[in-house]
Amino acid sequence: MSTNTTTDGIATSTSNDAAVRSGGPTIKEVESALKESVTTTDITPGGIMPEVIFDDFYTGFRQATPLLDAITVARVPEVKGRYPILDITDRVRRPYGEGQSVERTTVGNRMVQIDCEEAATGMDLPQQVIDLNPQKEEIVDIALNMLEEQYAADTEEIGIRADSDAVGTADDPYFNQNDGWIALARDGDANNPPFPYVDASEDTTDDATANPTPQPLSTDLFHEVRLTLDNRFRERQNPVFMMSSDQLSHYMYQLSGVESDAAYMFLSGDESLNPFGFDTMATPHMPDDTMLFTDPTNLVYAVYGEMELNVLQNSDEIQDKRLHSKYALYSWDDFQFRDYEAGVYVDNIEPPVA
């Protein structure tokens, strides 16, 4: 897999077929040449995942969900560290006359703190599954593809909902692995303040201690959220309204009662939902009462550049359980934002009702 540097200075992973390693063949050429000879069984007994297989796995992982395909994925060289994003100040243009000196701004670095946490994803492949399946020899690679898809789904869910301070539920070991984007947008971190905030609820009583009443998605809410985001980010970036799949579907249903050509085009699938010209993005993992308004590339998924895939095919446990093999995928990753000013955090949205 090649590593490129974006215009803002973050090194990001790509599957650029044109990338040439030290004058050698491209990744695509290597994959084509080894496609028939390199299989997952060649990974035994474990260790760093070969680059050819890693590239295929990683590309498939990113394409598994619309969100992961839209965000910034940064391969970092160290598990922990501060990584620069190139920055330049606003309003640098000045009037100029012949013979005058030119005022110059300085390109600087904003630092993004990355603290990757280690995680493991395990899978057992019973021998019976291979014996009873007509695809037999291909089952190992099929199972690895399934692991890839589940790894992507888990990563997206953890990236959105994880909170290292989460306590009191059976899902704690799953959700407190990292701080996800919602927790970071809501609380900030040691180096950044929270996102600008919009409370969608409405206090309908005079009691200052009463709980405000959550309100549904509405034109007024979209309007307030977009105006809360600084105009420079609205105009120079491509922010979208990120919400739960159920919330977006419910809002679409509410529009079914609107008698207009625009509503008909939208409901018939000929138009997408874009309040005030901004797109929407739905994910099943976003809480129903929460929404983010930011450019998807503002979300950073940082992964330490070496994954380990250990494969075990001979052990007492494998014999006792009649397994074909055991797999353990080890990864190091973290979630961050490029710019905490470039988004809006919204909560207390009324959950969809039937």
C-alpha positions in Angstrom: 0.0 0.0 0.0 1.3 3.4 -0.9 1.4 6.3 1.5 0.6 9.8 0.2 0.6 13.2 1.9 -2.6 15.2 1.5 -2.6 19.0 1.0 -3.0 19.5 4.8 0.1 17.4 5.6 -1.5 14.2 7.0 -0.1 11.0 5.6 -3.0 8.9 4.3 -3.3 5.4 3.1 -4.3 4.8 -0.5 -4.5 1.8 -2.9 -2.9 3.9 -5.6 -2.1 1.4 -8.4 0.3 3.9 -9.9 2.5 3.9 -6.8 5.8 2.3 -7.6 8.0 0.9 -4.9 11.6 1.8 -5.5 11.3 1.4 -9.2 9.7 -2.0 -9.0 6.3 -3.3 -10.1 3.1 -1.5 -9.0 0.9 -2.9 -6.2 -1.6 -3.9 -8.8 1.0 -5.8 -10.8 2.2 -7.6 -7.6 -1.3 -8.5 -6.7 -2.0 -9.9 -10.2 1.1 -11.9 -10.2 0.6 -13.4 -6.8 -3.2 -13.7 -6.8 -3.1 -17.4 -7.4 -0.1 -18.2 -5.3 -0.6 -16.1 -2.2 -3.4 -17.2 0.1 -4.1 -16.7 3.8 -2.5 -20.0 4.6 0.8 -18.5 3.5 0.6 -16.3 6.6 1.3 -19.1 9.0 2.6 -19.1 11.7 1.8 -15.4 12.0 3.5 -12.1 12.3 3.2 -8.9 10.2 0.6 -9.2 7.5 2.3 -9.4 4.0 1.9 -6.1 2.1 0.0 -7.7 -0.8 -2.6 -9.2 1.5 -2.7 -6.1 3.8 -3.4 -3.8 0.9 -6.3 -6.0 -0.3 -7.6 -6.3 3.3 -7.3 -2.6 4.0 -8.8 -1.4 0.7 -11.8 -3.7 1.3 -12.1 -2.5 4.9 -12.3 1.2 3.8 -14.9 0.4 1.2 -17.1 -1.6 3.5 -19.2 1.4 4.6 -19.9 4.8 3.1 -18.5 6.5 6.2 -15.2 4.8 6.3 -14.8 5.5 2.6 -15.4 9.2 3.2 -13.3 10.0 6.2 -9.5 10.6 6.5 -7.6 7.4 7.2 -4.1 8.1 8.3 -1.4 5.5 8.6 0.9 6.7 11.4 4.5 5.5 11.9 4.3 5.3 15.7 1.6 4.1 18.1 1.6 7.4 20.0 2.7 10.9 18.9 1.7 14.3 17.7 1.3 14.6 14.0 1.2 17.9 12.1 -1.5 19.3 9.8 -0.3 22.1 7.6 -2.2 25.3 8.4 -2.3 28.9 7.2 -4.0 31.9 8.7 -7.1 33.5 7.2 -7.3 36.8 5.3 -3.7 36.9 3.9 -4.4 39.0 0.8 -3.2 42.7 1.0 -3.2 45.7 -1.3 0.0 46.1 -3.2 1.7 48.9 -5.0 4.8 49.0 -7.2 8.0 48.8 -5.2 6.2 47.8 -1.9 7.2 44.8 0.1 4.9 41.9 0.2 3.3 40.9 3.5 3.7 37.2 4.0 2.0 34.8 6.3 3.8 31.8 7.6 2.7 28.2 7.0 2.5 26.5 10.3 1.6 23.2 11.9 -1.4 22.3 14.0 -0.7 19.2 15.9 -3.1 16.3 16.2 -2.5 14.0 19.2 -2.7 10.4 18.2 -2.8 7.7 20.9 -3.4 4.3 19.3 -4.9 1.6 21.4 -4.3 -2.1 20.7 -7.2 -4.3 19.9 -7.6 -7.9 18.8 -10.2 -9.5 16.6 -10.3 -13.3 16.8 -12.0 -16.0 14.7 -12.1 -19.8 14.9 -12.7 -21.8 11.7 -14.1 -25.3 12.4 -13.0 -28.2 10.2 -16.6 -29.2 9.7 -17.4 -25.9 8.0 -14.8 -26.7 5.4 -15.8 -30.4 5.0 -19.5 -29.5 4.5 -19.0 -26.6 2.1 -18.5 -27.3 -1.6 -16.1 -24.4 -1.9 -13.7 -26.1 0.5 -10.3 -24.6 -0.4 -11.8 -21.1 -0.8 -13.4 -21.2 2.6 -10.4 -19.8 4.4 -10.3 -16.7 2.2 -14.1 -16.3 2.3 -13.9 -16.4 6.1 -11.1 -13.8 6.1 -13.3 -11.6 3.9 -16.1 -12.0 6.5 -13.7 -11.0 9.2 -12.7 -7.9 7.2 -16.4 -6.9 6.9 -17.0 -7.4 10.6 -13.8 -5.6 11.5 -15.0 -2.6 9.4 -18.5 -2.6 11.0 -17.0 -2.8 14.5 -14.5 -0.1 13.7 -17.2 2.3 12.5 -19.4 1.6 15.5 -16.5 2.1 18.0 -15.3 5.2 16.0 -18.8 6.8 16.4 -20.0 5.6 19.8 -16.9 4.6 21.9 -16.3 6.5 25.2 -13.4 5.6 27.4 -15.4 6.8 30.4 -18.4 4.5 29.7 -19.4 2.5 32.7 -22.3 0.5 33.9 -23.2 -1.6 30.9 -22.3 -5.0 29.6 -20.8 -3.4 26.5 -18.1 -1.6 28.5 -15.2 -3.7 27.2 -16.4 -3.0 23.6 -17.2 0.7 23.8 -14.5 1.9 26.2 -11.6 0.9 24.0 -11.1 4.4 22.7 -12.8 7.8 22.7 -14.9 8.0 19.5 -16.0 11.0 17.5 -19.2 11.7 19.4 -17.4 11.7 22.8 -14.6 13.9 21.3 -17.1 16.3 19.7 -19.1 16.5 23.0 -16.3 16.7 25.5 -13.2 17.7 23.5 -9.8 16.2 24.7 -6.8 17.4 26.6 -5.7 19.6 23.7 -9.0 20.7 22.2 -12.3 22.2 23.3 -15.6 20.5 22.4 -17.4 21.2 19.1 -19.8 24.2 18.9 -23.0 22.9 20.4 -26.7 23.0 19.5 -29.3 21.6 21.9 -32.3 20.4 19.9 -34.6 20.2 23.0 -37.1 22.7 24.1 -38.0 23.6 27.7 -41.7 23.8 27.7 -42.1 24.6 31.4 -41.1 27.4 33.8 -39.3 25.0 36.1 -35.6 25.5 35.7 -34.9 21.9 37.0 -37.3 20.2 34.5 -35.8 18.1 31.8 -36.2 19.9 28.4 -38.3 18.1 25.8 -36.4 16.6 22.9 -37.6 17.9 19.5 -37.7 16.1 16.1 -35.6 17.0 13.1 -37.0 20.1 11.4 -36.1 22.8 9.0 -35.6 25.2 12.0 -33.1 22.8 13.5 -31.1 22.3 10.3 -31.1 26.1 9.9 -29.8 26.7 13.5 -27.1 24.0 13.1 -25.8 25.3 9.8 -25.6 28.9 11.2 -23.7 27.6 14.2 -20.9 26.4 12.0 -18.5 29.2 11.2 -19.1 30.5 7.7 -15.5 29.8 6.5 -16.1 26.0 7.1 -19.5 26.1 5.4 -18.1 27.8 2.3 -14.6 26.2 2.0 -15.4 22.7 3.1 -18.2 20.2 2.4 -20.0 19.6 5.7 -22.8 17.1 5.9 -25.5 16.3 8.4 -24.5 12.9 9.9 -27.3 11.1 11.7 -28.7 7.7 12.4 -30.2 5.7 9.6 -33.5 5.4 11.5 -33.6 9.2 12.1 -33.0 10.0 8.4 -35.6 7.4 7.3 -38.1 8.8 9.8 -37.6 12.3 8.5 -38.0 11.1 5.0 -41.3 9.5 6.0 -42.4 12.8 7.6 -41.8 14.5 4.2 -44.2 12.1 2.6 -47.0 14.3 3.8 -45.6 17.3 2.0 -47.5 18.0 -1.2 -44.9 19.4 -3.6 -42.9 18.5 -6.6 -39.7 18.5 -4.6 -41.1 16.1 -2.0 -42.3 13.7 -4.8 -38.8 13.8 -6.5 -37.2 13.1 -3.1 -39.5 10.2 -2.1 -39.3 8.6 -5.5 -35.5 8.4 -5.2 -34.8 11.0 -7.9 -33.4 13.5 -5.3 -31.4 13.2 -2.2 -32.0 15.0 1.1 -29.9 18.1 1.3 -31.2 20.7 3.7 -30.1 24.2 2.7 -27.8 22.6 0.0 -25.9 20.4 2.5 -25.9 16.6 2.0 -26.9 14.0 4.6 -25.0 10.9 5.6 -26.7 8.1 7.6 -25.1 5.4 9.6 -26.8 2.7 11.7 -24.3 3.3 14.6 -25.1 7.0 15.2 -27.4 7.4 18.3 -30.9 8.5 17.3 -30.7 11.6 19.5 -27.4 12.9 18.2 -26.2 14.5 15.0 -22.8 15.9 13.7 -22.5 18.6 11.1 -19.0 18.5 9.6 -17.0 17.6 6.6 -16.5 13.8 6.7 -12.8 14.3 6.0 -12.6 16.1 9.4 -13.0 12.7 11.0 -9.6 11.0 11.3 -9.1 7.3 11.8 -5.5 6.8 12.6 -4.1 3.3 12.3 -0.6 2.2 13.2 1.0 1.0 10.0 1.6 -2.7 10.8 -1.2 -5.2 11.4 -0.5 -8.6 12.7 -2.5 -11.6 11.6 -1.6 -14.8 13.6 -2.7 -18.1 12.2 -2.6 -21.2 14.4 -3.2 -24.6 12.7 -1.7 -27.1 15.1 -2.4 -27.2 18.9 -4.2 -29.3 21.4 -7.2 -26.9 21.4 -7.5 -27.2 17.6 -7.5 -31.0 17.9 -10.0 -31.0 20.8 -12.4 -28.6 19.1 -11.9 -30.0 15.6 -10.9 -26.7 14.2 -9.2 -26.1 10.9 -7.4 -23.0 12.2 -7.6 -20.1 14.6 -7.0 -16.5 13.6 -6.1 -13.4 15.6 -5.9 -10.0 14.0 -4.0 -7.4 16.1 -4.4 -3.7 15.3 -3.5 -0.3 16.8 -5.8 2.6 16.1 -7.3 5.9 17.3 -10.0 8.4 16.4 -9.6 12.1 16.1 -10.6 15.3 14.4 -8.5 17.5 12.1 -10.1 20.7 13.4 -12.5 21.0 16.4 -13.8 24.3 15.2 -15.0 22.8 11.9 -18.0 20.9 13.2 -21.2 21.2 15.2 -22.4 18.7 17.8 -26.2 18.3 18.2 -28.1 16.3 20.9 -31.5 15.9 22.4 -33.1 15.1 19.1 -36.4 13.3 19.5 -35.9 9.6 18.6 -38.0 8.3 15.7 -41.5 7.0 16.7 -43.6 4.6 14.7 
